[in-house]
Amino acid sequence: MNHSSCVFEIIEQTMKNSENQLSVSALCQMAGVSRSGYYAWLKAAPRRQAQEEQDRKDFELILAVFK
């Protein structure tokens, strides 16, 4: 996971916090990342999840062959 992904996760969690009064723009500016990058990261979440599931299946197959 790269640095930007970690930052985007923190921004996402902050936005979900009901006590948060900061905007996405403000959080992105403070973190030094682009707002468009944050939204692109959000949009790509299903693709990342699908890739993670495929990686897990591939790992299990390799492990089964190894054993």
C-alpha positions as CSV (number, residue, x, y, z in Angstrom):
1,M,0.0,0.0,0.0
2,N,1.4,3.3,-1.0
3,H,1.5,6.5,1.1
4,S,-1.4,8.1,-0.8
5,S,-3.7,5.1,-0.1
6,C,-3.0,5.4,3.6
7,V,-3.8,9.1,3.5
8,F,-7.0,8.5,1.5
9,E,-8.1,5.9,4.1
10,I,-7.6,8.4,6.9
11,I,-9.6,11.0,5.0
12,E,-12.4,8.5,4.4
13,Q,-12.5,7.5,8.0
14,T,-12.5,11.2,9.1
15,M,-15.4,12.0,6.7
16,K,-17.4,9.1,8.2
17,N,-16.9,10.5,11.7
18,S,-20.1,12.4,12.7
19,E,-18.1,14.9,14.7
20,N,-16.0,15.9,11.7
21,Q,-16.6,19.5,10.6
22,L,-13.9,19.6,7.9
23,S,-14.5,19.3,4.1
24,V,-12.9,16.8,1.8
25,S,-11.1,19.8,0.2
26,A,-9.7,20.9,3.6
27,L,-8.6,17.4,4.5
28,C,-6.9,16.8,1.2
29,Q,-5.1,20.1,1.4
30,M,-3.8,19.4,4.9
31,A,-2.7,15.9,3.8
32,G,-1.0,17.2,0.6
33,V,-3.1,15.1,-1.8
34,S,-5.4,16.1,-4.6
35,R,-9.1,16.0,-4.1
36,S,-9.5,14.4,-7.5
37,G,-7.0,11.7,-6.4
38,Y,-9.2,11.0,-3.4
39,Y,-12.3,10.6,-5.4
40,A,-10.5,8.4,-7.9
41,W,-9.3,6.3,-5.0
42,L,-12.9,6.0,-3.8
43,K,-14.2,5.1,-7.2
44,A,-11.6,2.3,-7.6
45,A,-12.5,0.6,-4.3
46,P,-14.5,-2.2,-6.0
47,R,-11.7,-2.9,-8.4
48,R,-9.2,-3.1,-5.5
49,Q,-11.5,-5.4,-3.6
50,A,-11.9,-7.7,-6.7
51,Q,-8.1,-7.8,-7.1
52,E,-7.6,-8.7,-3.5
53,E,-10.0,-11.6,-3.8
54,Q,-8.3,-12.8,-6.9
55,D,-4.9,-12.6,-5.2
56,R,-6.3,-14.6,-2.3
57,K,-7.6,-17.3,-4.6
58,D,-4.3,-17.4,-6.5
59,F,-2.4,-17.7,-3.2
60,E,-4.6,-20.6,-2.0
61,L,-4.1,-22.4,-5.3
62,I,-0.3,-22.0,-5.2
63,L,-0.3,-23.2,-1.5
64,A,-2.4,-26.3,-2.4
65,V,0.0,-27.2,-5.2
66,F,3.0,-26.6,-3.0
67,K,1.6,-28.9,-0.3
